[in-house]
Every structure is written in C-alpha cells, then in structure tokens.
Amino acid sequence: MVVESDPQYKVLIGMEIHVQLATKSKMFTGAANGFGGAPNTQVDPVVLGLPGVLPVINRRAVEMAMMVGLALNCAVAKQTKWDRKSYYYPDLPKNYQISQYDMPLCGAGLVEISLPDGSAKAIRIRRAHLEEDAGKLLHEGAPGFSQVDLNRAGTPLLEIVTEPDIQSPEEARIFGEELRRICRYLGVSQGIMQQGHIRFEPNINLHIFHQGKVFKTAITEIKNLNSFRAVERACAYEIQRQYSQWLADPAAMPDQGKSTRGWDDDKGMTVLQREKEEASDYRYFPDPDLVPLAVSSEWLSRVREDVVELPRQRRQRYEHNYAMTAKDALAITEERAVADLFDAAIQLGAPPRRLTNLLLGPAAKTANEQAAAQAKTVLISDLPVQAGQYAQLASMIEDGRVNATAAATIFEELIKDSSLEPIVVAAKQGLLQVRDENQTARWVEQALAAYPQAVDDYRNNPKKKQASLGFLRGAVMKASNGKADPKIVGRLLEEKLNS
C-alpha cells in the first residue's frame, strides 16, 4: 500500500469550515437560535420565506465573525455586502441563501498549528464570510417521505476557507481541532460536534509525479464531516482512492471534473453525491433587501478588545514560563475555563508543577468519574474546588507538608465539602507529614534494625546498593504510616548507612 510520504505524489487539502455562531437570535431575524427544540418551533416569517418580510442584520453575529477573523490574522474589510446564492432545495424555503460572494467580511489570514514533532506549520486562510444556515431534511420516521425541520434555517454561519496548504489527514485533523479551540476560547461557538456546531468539508486532490510530468487529480469535496475522526479517516480514504484510480487509468484523469462526495462512516468510504457546481450555477447577485455594511476603525477596535489570549499562545506561554511539557500544556489549555483556573491559582502562589499535577491527576480523575456517572461532559473547572484551594494544596505538596497520596485524599474531601481549607483537612485527618528529625531518626533506626540484610547489601554489594536504599526508604515510610518527610528520610538514611 502506498503511504502519504511516497514521493510519487503530493497531497493538497483545502478546508471549508462552517461554524454556527452562538448568538441568541438568527442571522437576519429575531427567531430564537438554539438546538434541540421540537421541529419547526424556532421559525418566523423571515425563516419561512413568507412574502413581504425583510431581513435585519444580526450585529452580534457580525462582531463574532470579526473576532474569529482577527484571531486568524485576517484582514477585516472596511465594507462588505450581502449576496443571494440561488438554489432550490426543500430545506431552503426562500429558494436562495443570503451569503457573501465577492466582498467577504474577512480576507486573507494565517493560522499556525503545532505538529506532533514539535514543529509549527502555517495554514493560510483565503477568506471567511457570513451566511445563513439551511434547515435539515429527515429521512427517517415517515416511510416514503422526507421531513423538513427548519429550526436550523437562518442560523448565523461563518464559513472559513483555507488555501490548500494541508498535506496529510493528520494535519487536517490537527487544524480542525485548533480551529475549534479558537472558536470556543472566543466564545463564538460551543463547538459541540455532535450538534453540528462545526462542520468540515475538505477539498482534496493529488499532484502525481510520473515520468517527468505532473498529473493532477480532480478536486473532490467531502461534505459535512462533524467529527475529527471522520475528517482524518475521510481524507485518508479519499487520498488512496484518487491515487488508486489514477494508477488504474492515468489517461482518464484530465476528463474528470470536480465532484462532491459524502462520507459513510460505517463503511469507511466516500460516496459520490453529485458533480461539483461552479459559482455561476448559483447566480449570485447583491441582495436588494440588505444595504452594504461598513466596518469603522472604532468598531473594529472595540471588537479587538474581546479577542482573548488564544490557545496556541497560551500553550507557548506555559511551556516557556513554567517549563511545562507540550502534552501537559495542551491538556491544561484544551478548555479556556480550565486554563483560567490554572492562571488564577498561579496568581495566588501555586507552584506550577505541583498545580499541573493536581489538575491532571486527582482533578481530571474526579471530573472523568462524574462525567461517566452523569452521562455528560464535566470539566475540571466545573468541580467545586476553587483556585485558592488548589494554590494552598499545591503549596503544601511543594513544601513537604503532605505527599501526593495525602493530597489526593484531601482533594476528595474538598469535593465533598468545598468550604473546607486543605490545611484544615490535613490536620484533622492526620495527613500532615512529620518533619521532626528526632522522630524521623527513630523510624530510620527501626527500619535498619528490622532489615540487616538490606543494610549489608547497601554497604557491601554495589549491584544492590540503590535497590536496598529504596527498600529501606519504603520501610521507614511504612513505619511512619506515610507521615515521614521523604526528603528527611532519604538524608538520614544515607547518613546512617554511610557512617
């Protein structure tokens, strides 16, 4: 099987991403914008395309789109307009979609992604424009018929289009994950994939190098992928399909036009849907019911103030300032609320490494357990433990007042009663480590007397020296019921054994 790194071809993937914006109302009407309502309950005359109605621009949707554009380093247009994209489909009552054609709100931009090898890759953004979403066709529940649910129709939709800079299925997935993080950090979308908040449509073709010539396969667009796993699998399948097709009949490639394919997740394959339309097929023209939109520098400046520190910049800050591993930085910054909690605890004096271990250890374990029990997502930041409690507990571990095992026990008590202070819990349950050297010395003497063979191995058998020291350290900790300070134990043991 030919793999992606095979020098015989180059993969080109451009991505179209549709982001549903989390506004309270729809793009051009005051109808509610939400998910999960009974079919056709979030509609009004504008959504239904009834005669005589007029659209009104949702200012907040425009501002959210501007925020994303700024986060993607796009040039935000000083003036933009609205166009009608004409096509007939049952889930589009007006028989046209209000979109943006030749004057998008956001122009060329750039976003960097972090690859597994630690390197960065820039993905160019071609444009990002606003439009309204269509409704949904339901093909189950009414034998012989398709049903129409227009609750989604009119939802503000930001379409982001990249240049074909993505060169592998893995890069496509990583880019999608990073874009979702950005949108969630900005608060412009909940990014719940199962609810269709973000949908990906990769456009894929190959440049095949053979006998000094470059053969270009026809571009295929894969529609409406709503999971990162589907993005990666669909891209991988389509790359192999196009290459295999070229191998079977190279001469036929120039005669094939662009096409649209769907993804069958159960079969793990793409399926032809239709030949790809050209822009002229949609008969774009300026919407006569909507005036062009001017974006003043003052308005843009106010919107810019709402653009928070983005996920990648935050990861870089954590890695640089706190010597955090890339893996831990990614885990902490995956959700903005968790990263905000981390920063708040740091401001209160939490040692970064101990705090990271607390969040990714006991806190993550508890959040996962609660999520499984409640059958819903539970974030670390959803737990009742506050930044000040994390800071105090992390500091107690750092200065040796409690060990990691005791800290986990204390954390469990904080989950039960978030009004408690970690130091109070530790004292009440006898979890504070004993730092009295005289008492620790007595525990050391007990261990040395109880295990003379380990003492002899340490002193006379170089191969067993370190193992014996570890064994004796464990014996001291057992004698103290885990209360001895490991640092003091180690120092006193070596002093005794080397004397």
C-alpha positions in Angstrom: 0.0 0.0 0.0 1.3 3.4 -0.9 1.6 5.8 2.1 1.4 9.6 2.2 5.2 10.1 2.3 5.6 8.2 -1.0 7.5 10.7 -3.3 5.3 9.8 -6.2 2.6 12.3 -5.2 1.9 15.4 -3.2 -1.4 15.8 -1.2 -3.2 19.1 -1.4 -6.1 19.7 1.1 -8.0 22.9 1.4 -10.7 23.1 4.0 -14.1 24.7 4.1 -15.4 25.0 7.7 -18.9 26.1 8.7 -19.1 27.4 12.2 -22.5 28.0 13.8 -22.3 31.2 15.8 -23.7 31.1 19.3 -26.0 34.2 19.1 -29.3 34.3 20.8 -31.2 35.0 17.6 -30.7 34.1 14.0 -28.7 35.8 11.3 -31.4 38.0 9.8 -34.3 37.7 12.1 -35.2 37.7 15.8 -36.2 34.0 15.8 -34.5 32.0 18.6 -31.2 30.4 17.7 -30.9 27.1 19.7 -30.6 23.3 19.5 -33.0 20.6 20.5 -36.4 22.3 20.2 -39.3 20.5 18.7 -39.2 20.5 14.9 -40.2 23.8 13.3 -40.7 25.7 16.5 -37.8 28.1 16.1 -39.1 29.8 13.0 -40.8 33.0 12.0 -42.0 34.6 8.7 -38.4 35.5 7.7 -37.2 32.0 8.2 -40.1 30.6 6.3 -39.6 33.0 3.4 -43.1 34.4 3.5 -43.9 37.2 1.1 -43.3 40.8 2.2 -40.8 40.1 5.0 -37.5 41.9 5.3 -34.2 40.6 6.8 -32.4 42.6 9.5 -28.6 42.0 10.1 -27.7 40.5 13.5 -25.0 42.8 14.8 -23.6 40.3 17.3 -23.1 37.7 14.6 -21.1 40.2 12.6 -19.0 41.0 15.7 -18.4 37.3 16.4 -17.2 36.8 12.8 -14.9 39.8 13.1 -13.4 38.2 16.3 -12.7 35.0 14.5 -11.2 36.9 11.6 -8.9 38.8 13.9 -7.9 35.6 15.7 -7.0 34.1 12.3 -5.0 37.2 11.4 -7.4 38.0 8.6 -7.8 41.4 7.1 -11.3 42.6 8.2 -13.0 44.5 5.3 -13.9 48.1 5.8 -17.0 47.5 3.7 -18.8 44.3 2.9 -22.1 43.3 1.3 -24.7 40.5 1.1 -25.5 38.3 -1.9 -28.2 35.9 -2.8 -27.0 32.4 -3.6 -29.8 30.8 -5.6 -30.6 27.1 -5.5 -33.7 25.0 -4.9 -33.8 22.6 -2.1 -36.6 21.6 0.3 -34.7 22.9 3.4 -34.4 26.4 2.0 -37.8 28.0 1.8 -36.7 31.2 0.1 -35.0 29.2 -2.7 -31.9 31.3 -2.0 -29.4 31.7 0.7 -28.1 35.0 1.9 -24.3 34.8 1.8 -21.3 36.9 0.8 -19.7 36.4 -2.6 -17.1 38.8 -3.8 -16.8 41.1 -0.8 -16.3 38.8 2.3 -16.2 40.2 5.8 -12.7 38.7 6.3 -9.9 38.4 3.8 -6.6 36.6 3.7 -5.2 35.4 7.0 -2.9 32.8 8.6 -3.1 30.4 11.5 -0.3 28.2 12.9 -0.8 24.7 14.1 1.5 22.6 16.2 2.6 19.3 14.7 3.4 16.1 16.8 7.2 16.5 16.1 7.1 19.9 17.9 7.3 22.0 14.7 4.8 24.6 13.7 3.0 24.9 10.3 1.2 27.9 8.9 -2.1 27.3 7.2 -3.2 30.3 5.0 -6.8 31.5 5.3 -8.3 32.5 2.0 -11.4 34.2 3.4 -14.2 34.0 6.0 -17.7 35.2 5.3 -21.1 35.2 6.9 -24.2 33.5 5.7 -27.3 31.8 7.0 -27.6 28.1 7.5 -30.2 25.9 5.8 -32.7 23.6 7.6 -32.5 19.8 7.9 -34.1 17.0 5.9 -35.0 14.0 8.0 -35.2 10.7 6.0 -36.5 8.5 8.8 -39.8 8.3 10.6 -42.1 8.8 7.7 -41.8 5.9 5.2 -41.8 7.1 1.6 -41.3 10.7 2.6 -38.6 13.1 3.8 -39.5 15.5 6.5 -38.2 19.1 6.8 -37.1 20.7 10.1 -36.4 24.4 9.7 -35.2 25.1 13.2 -31.6 25.4 11.9 -32.6 27.6 8.9 -31.3 31.1 9.4 -28.7 30.2 12.0 -25.7 32.5 11.7 -22.9 30.6 9.9 -19.3 31.6 9.4 -17.7 29.9 6.5 -13.9 29.8 6.7 -12.0 28.8 3.6 -8.3 27.8 3.7 -5.7 27.6 1.0 -4.7 24.0 0.0 -1.8 24.0 2.5 -2.8 20.9 4.4 -0.7 17.9 3.3 -2.0 15.0 5.3 -5.0 13.6 7.1 -3.3 14.1 10.4 -2.7 17.8 9.6 -6.3 18.2 8.6 -7.4 16.8 12.0 -5.0 19.0 13.9 -6.1 22.1 12.0 -9.7 21.3 12.8 -9.0 20.7 16.5 -7.1 24.0 16.7 -9.9 26.0 14.9 -12.4 24.5 17.3 -10.3 25.6 20.3 -10.0 29.1 18.9 -13.8 29.4 18.4 -14.5 28.1 21.9 -11.9 30.4 23.5 -13.5 33.4 21.8 -17.0 32.2 22.9 -18.4 32.5 19.4 -19.4 28.8 19.3 -19.9 26.0 21.7 -18.2 23.7 19.2 -20.3 20.7 20.1 -19.5 18.4 17.2 -22.5 16.1 17.7 -24.8 19.1 17.4 -23.3 20.2 14.1 -21.8 23.4 15.6 -18.8 23.0 13.4 -18.8 21.1 10.1 -15.8 20.4 8.0 -15.6 20.0 4.2 -12.1 19.1 2.9 -11.3 19.6 -0.7 -8.7 17.1 -1.8 -6.6 16.4 -4.9 -3.2 15.0 -5.7 -0.2 16.1 -7.8 1.3 12.8 -9.1 4.8 12.9 -10.4 5.4 10.4 -13.2 8.0 10.3 -16.0 8.9 14.0 -15.6 5.3 15.1 -15.7 2.8 16.3 -13.1 -0.7 14.7 -13.2 -3.4 16.5 -11.2 -6.3 14.5 -10.0 -9.8 16.2 -9.9 -10.7 18.0 -6.8 -13.2 16.2 -4.6 -15.1 17.9 -1.8 -16.2 15.7 1.1 -19.4 17.2 2.7 -20.4 17.8 6.3 -17.9 15.9 8.4 -18.8 16.5 12.1 -16.0 14.7 13.9 -12.2 14.9 13.9 -12.0 11.2 13.5 -14.2 11.4 10.4 -12.0 14.2 9.0 -8.9 12.1 9.3 -10.4 8.9 8.0 -12.2 10.5 5.1 -9.1 12.3 3.9 -7.0 9.2 4.2 -9.6 7.2 2.2 -10.0 9.8 -0.5 -6.3 10.2 -1.0 -5.9 6.4 -1.5 -9.0 6.3 -3.7 -7.7 9.0 -6.0 -4.3 7.5 -6.3 -5.6 4.0 -7.0 -8.0 5.5 -9.6 -5.0 7.2 -11.3 -3.0 4.0 -11.3 -5.9 2.2 -12.9 -6.4 4.7 -15.8 -4.0 7.7 -15.8 -5.3 8.8 -19.2 -8.8 9.3 -17.9 -7.8 11.8 -15.2 -7.9 15.0 -17.3 -11.5 14.3 -18.3 -12.9 14.2 -14.8 -14.5 17.3 -13.3 -14.8 18.4 -9.7 -17.2 16.3 -7.6 -18.9 16.2 -4.2 -18.8 13.1 -2.1 -20.3 12.1 1.2 -18.7 10.1 4.0 -20.1 6.7 5.0 -18.7 6.3 8.5 -19.9 2.7 8.9 -18.3 1.5 5.6 -15.3 3.8 6.0 -15.5 5.2 2.4 -16.6 8.2 0.5 -19.6 8.0 -1.8 -20.3 10.1 -4.9 -23.2 12.6 -4.5 -23.0 14.9 -7.4 -20.7 16.8 -9.8 -19.4 19.9 -8.2 -21.2 23.2 -9.0 -19.4 26.3 -10.2 -20.1 29.8 -8.7 -22.0 30.7 -11.9 -24.5 27.9 -11.2 -25.7 29.8 -8.1 -26.4 33.1 -10.0 -25.0 35.3 -7.2 -26.3 38.9 -7.1 -26.4 41.6 -4.4 -29.3 41.2 -2.0 -31.6 44.2 -2.7 -33.1 44.0 0.8 -29.8 44.5 2.7 -27.6 47.5 2.5 -23.8 47.1 2.3 -22.2 47.0 5.8 -19.4 49.5 6.8 -16.9 48.5 9.4 -15.4 51.5 11.1 -12.0 51.5 12.7 -13.6 52.4 16.1 -16.0 49.4 15.8 -13.1 47.1 14.9 -11.0 48.3 17.8 -13.8 47.6 20.2 -14.2 44.1 18.8 -10.4 43.6 19.0 -10.6 44.1 22.8 -12.8 41.0 23.1 -10.1 38.8 21.4 -8.6 36.9 24.3 -5.2 35.1 24.5 -5.6 32.2 22.1 -4.9 28.5 22.8 -1.6 28.2 21.0 -0.2 31.4 22.5 -1.3 30.2 25.9 0.4 26.9 25.4 3.6 28.6 24.4 3.5 30.8 27.5 3.0 27.8 29.8 5.9 25.9 28.2 8.2 28.9 28.4 7.3 30.4 31.8 6.6 27.2 33.7 8.7 24.6 31.9 5.5 22.7 31.1 5.7 19.8 28.7 3.8 20.3 25.4 1.5 17.4 26.3 0.6 19.0 29.7 0.2 22.4 28.2 -2.2 21.1 25.6 -4.2 19.3 28.3 -4.5 22.4 30.5 -5.4 24.8 27.7 -7.9 22.5 25.9 -10.7 24.3 27.7 -10.4 28.0 28.4 -12.1 27.7 31.8 -9.5 25.2 33.0 -6.7 27.4 31.8 -8.3 30.4 33.5 -8.4 28.3 36.7 -4.8 27.4 36.3 -3.8 31.1 35.9 -5.9 32.2 38.9 -4.2 29.6 41.1 -0.8 30.7 39.9 -1.6 34.3 40.8 -2.4 33.1 44.3 1.1 31.5 44.6 0.6 27.9 43.4 3.8 26.2 42.4 3.3 25.5 38.6 4.5 21.9 38.5 2.5 20.8 41.6 -0.6 22.6 40.3 -0.3 20.9 36.9 -0.1 17.5 38.6 -3.1 18.3 40.8 -5.2 19.4 37.8 -4.2 16.5 35.5 -4.2 13.9 38.4 -6.9 14.0 41.1 -9.0 16.7 39.5 -9.1 15.1 36.0 -9.8 11.7 37.5 -12.8 13.2 39.5 -14.1 15.1 36.5 -14.0 11.9 34.4 -15.8 9.9 37.1 -18.5 12.5 37.4 -18.9 12.7 33.6 -19.3 8.9 33.4 -21.8 8.9 36.2 -23.9 11.8 34.9 -23.6 10.9 31.2 -22.5 14.4 30.3 -19.3 16.5 30.0 -17.8 17.6 33.3 -14.7 19.8 33.1 -12.1 20.3 35.8 -13.4 23.8 36.1 -16.9 22.5 36.9 -15.7 20.9 40.1 -16.4 22.9 43.3 -12.7 23.3 44.2 -11.6 26.9 43.9 -8.3 28.5 42.7 -7.3 29.4 46.3 -7.8 25.8 47.4 -5.7 24.5 44.5 -3.0 27.0 45.4 -2.9 26.0 49.0 -2.9 22.3 48.4 -0.2 22.6 45.7 2.0 24.7 48.1 1.5 22.1 50.8 2.9 19.4 48.5 5.8 21.7 47.4 7.0 22.4 50.9 6.6 18.8 52.0 3.7 19.2 54.4 1.8 16.5 52.6 2.7 13.9 50.0 0.9 13.1 46.7 -1.2 10.3 48.3 -2.4 12.5 51.1 -3.1 15.3 48.7 -5.4 13.1 46.7 -7.3 12.2 49.9 -7.6 15.9 50.8 -8.9 16.6 47.3 -11.6 14.0 47.8 -12.7 15.8 51.0 -12.8 19.2 49.2 -15.1 17.7 46.6 -17.5 16.6 49.4 -17.3 20.0 51.1 -15.8 22.9 49.1 -16.0 25.2 52.1 -13.0 23.4 53.8 -9.4 24.5 53.6 -6.8 21.9 52.6 -4.6 22.6 55.6 -7.6 22.0 58.0 -8.5 18.7 56.3 -4.8 17.6 56.5 -4.6 18.4 60.2 -7.9 16.9 61.1 -7.2 13.6 59.3 -3.6 13.3 60.5 -2.2 13.7 57.0 0.5 16.2 57.7 4.0 14.9 57.2 6.1 14.7 60.3 9.2 16.9 59.9 10.6 16.4 63.3 14.1 14.9 62.7 14.3 13.2 66.1 11.1 11.3 65.4 12.2 10.5 61.8 15.5 9.3 63.1 13.7 6.8 65.4 11.8 5.4 62.4 15.1 5.1 60.5 16.7 3.1 63.4 13.6 0.8 63.4 14.0 0.1 59.7 17.7 -0.5 59.9 17.3 -2.9 62.8 14.5 -4.8 61.1 16.3 -5.4 57.8 20.0 -6.1 58.4 20.4 -7.9 55.1 19.3 -4.7 53.2 21.9 -2.7 55.2 24.6 -5.2 54.4 23.7 -5.2 50.7 23.8 -1.4 50.6 27.3 -1.3 52.2 28.9 -4.4 50.5 27.1 -5.2 47.3 27.4 -2.3 44.7 24.8 -4.0 42.4 22.2 -3.9 45.1 23.1 -0.6 46.6 20.3 1.6 45.1 17.7 -1.1 45.3 18.5 -1.6 49.0 18.3 2.1 49.7 14.9 2.3 48.0 13.7 -0.7 50.0 14.8 0.9 53.3 13.2 4.2 52.4 9.9 2.3 51.9 10.4 0.6 55.2 10.8 3.9 57.0 7.7 5.3 55.3 5.7 2.2 56.3 6.9 2.5 59.9 5.7 6.1 59.9 2.3 5.3 58.3 3.4 7.5 55.4 3.8 10.6 57.6 7.6 10.9 57.4 9.0 13.6 55.1 10.7 11.6 52.2 13.5 14.2 51.9 14.4 14.0 55.6 14.1 10.2 55.4 16.5 10.0 52.5 19.1 12.2 54.0 19.0 10.5 57.4 19.2 7.0 55.8 22.3 7.9 53.8 23.9 9.5 56.8 23.4 6.3 58.9 24.3 3.9 56.1 27.5 5.7 55.2 28.7 6.3 58.7 
